[in-house]
Amino acid sequence: MASKLREKTQAAVDKLRDDVEGCDLAILVDPETNLVLCKSSGKSVSQDQLDRLADSARLDLEGTLAKALVTNAADGDLLAAYNIEKNTVVAVLNSRGSSDDVLVCQFANMPNRSDLHTAAELVFNLSTDVEAA
């Protein structure tokens, strides 16, 4: 059963990267352990880079504003933070009311947020389905 979940999760993260224009890297992170559960990238990504992205995601979720948003969000709301850097945009997404897991996606330019949210919801819905089983 666990391997089927892993396959479905990997397929959903791959689909997110394929469907959201400009997505270079998508990772699903367990913020409690900072463990990268799965990744999708067209090129090799160092463990150091994965660790930096996971650390960054945790910081985005532990800030005062993030905590206030989570407290006031309705179940099922998708929360997102965007870090715009010189050559990349990093999106950190968390689904209120489903999984504690976090999606971190890297782009060359600002993504279409609607496409990103739709694809992210598919990944988070998989986590919720498995937790209910």
C-alpha positions in Angstrom: 0.0 0.0 0.0 2.8 2.4 0.9 4.5 1.9 -2.4 1.2 2.7 -4.3 0.9 5.9 -2.3 4.5 6.7 -3.1 3.9 6.1 -6.8 0.7 8.2 -6.8 2.4 11.0 -4.9 5.4 11.0 -7.2 3.0 11.1 -10.2 1.1 14.1 -8.8 4.3 16.0 -8.0 5.6 15.2 -11.6 2.3 16.4 -13.0 2.5 19.6 -11.1 5.9 20.3 -12.5 4.7 19.4 -16.0 1.5 21.4 -15.8 2.7 24.6 -14.2 4.7 26.5 -16.7 8.3 27.3 -15.7 8.4 24.9 -12.7 12.0 23.7 -12.5 11.7 21.8 -9.3 8.9 20.6 -7.1 9.5 18.9 -3.7 7.1 17.6 -1.1 8.5 18.1 2.4 7.6 16.9 5.9 8.2 20.1 7.9 8.4 18.3 11.2 11.4 16.2 10.2 12.6 18.4 7.3 12.6 15.2 5.2 12.0 15.5 1.4 9.3 13.0 0.7 9.6 13.2 -3.1 11.0 15.5 -5.7 10.5 16.2 -9.4 13.2 17.9 -11.4 14.4 17.8 -15.0 18.0 18.0 -13.8 20.1 16.8 -11.0 19.6 18.6 -7.7 22.1 18.5 -4.8 21.1 17.4 -1.4 22.4 20.7 -0.2 19.9 22.6 -2.4 17.1 20.4 -1.3 18.0 21.0 2.4 18.1 24.8 1.8 14.7 24.8 0.2 13.2 22.6 3.0 14.7 24.9 5.6 13.4 27.9 3.9 9.9 26.4 3.7 10.0 25.7 7.5 11.0 29.4 8.2 8.1 30.6 5.9 5.6 28.5 7.9 6.9 29.4 11.4 6.8 33.2 11.0 4.2 35.4 12.8 2.2 36.2 9.7 2.1 32.6 8.6 0.9 31.5 12.0 -1.8 34.1 11.9 -2.9 33.1 8.4 -3.0 29.4 9.4 -5.1 30.2 12.6 -7.6 32.2 10.6 -7.8 29.9 7.5 -10.7 27.6 6.9 -10.2 23.9 6.5 -9.2 23.2 2.9 -7.7 26.7 2.3 -4.4 26.6 0.4 -1.8 28.9 1.8 1.1 30.1 -0.3 4.2 32.2 0.3 6.3 33.4 -2.6 10.0 34.3 -2.2 11.2 36.4 -5.2 14.9 36.3 -5.6 17.2 37.6 -8.3 17.0 34.5 -10.6 14.2 32.4 -9.1 10.8 32.5 -7.5 10.2 29.9 -4.8 6.6 29.1 -3.8 5.8 27.4 -0.5 2.4 25.9 -0.3 0.5 24.3 2.6 -3.0 23.0 2.7 -5.0 23.9 5.8 -7.0 21.0 7.1 -5.3 18.2 5.1 -1.8 17.1 5.2 1.0 18.7 7.2 3.2 18.3 4.3 4.5 21.3 2.4 5.1 21.7 -1.4 8.1 23.8 -2.4 8.3 24.8 -6.1 11.1 26.7 -7.8 10.5 28.8 -11.0 12.5 31.1 -13.2 9.6 33.6 -13.2 6.4 34.2 -11.3 4.1 31.2 -11.9 0.5 31.2 -12.9 -0.9 31.0 -9.3 -4.2 29.4 -10.4 -2.4 26.6 -12.2 -0.1 26.1 -9.3 -2.9 26.0 -6.7 -4.9 23.5 -8.8 -1.9 21.2 -9.2 -1.0 21.5 -5.5 -4.5 20.6 -4.4 -4.2 17.3 -6.3 -1.0 16.5 -4.3 -2.5 17.5 -1.0 -5.7 15.6 -1.7 -3.7 12.4 -2.1 -2.2 12.9 1.4 -5.7 13.4 2.9 -7.1 10.3 1.2 -4.3 8.2 2.6 -4.6 9.6 6.1 -8.3 8.7 6.1 -7.6 5.1 5.0 
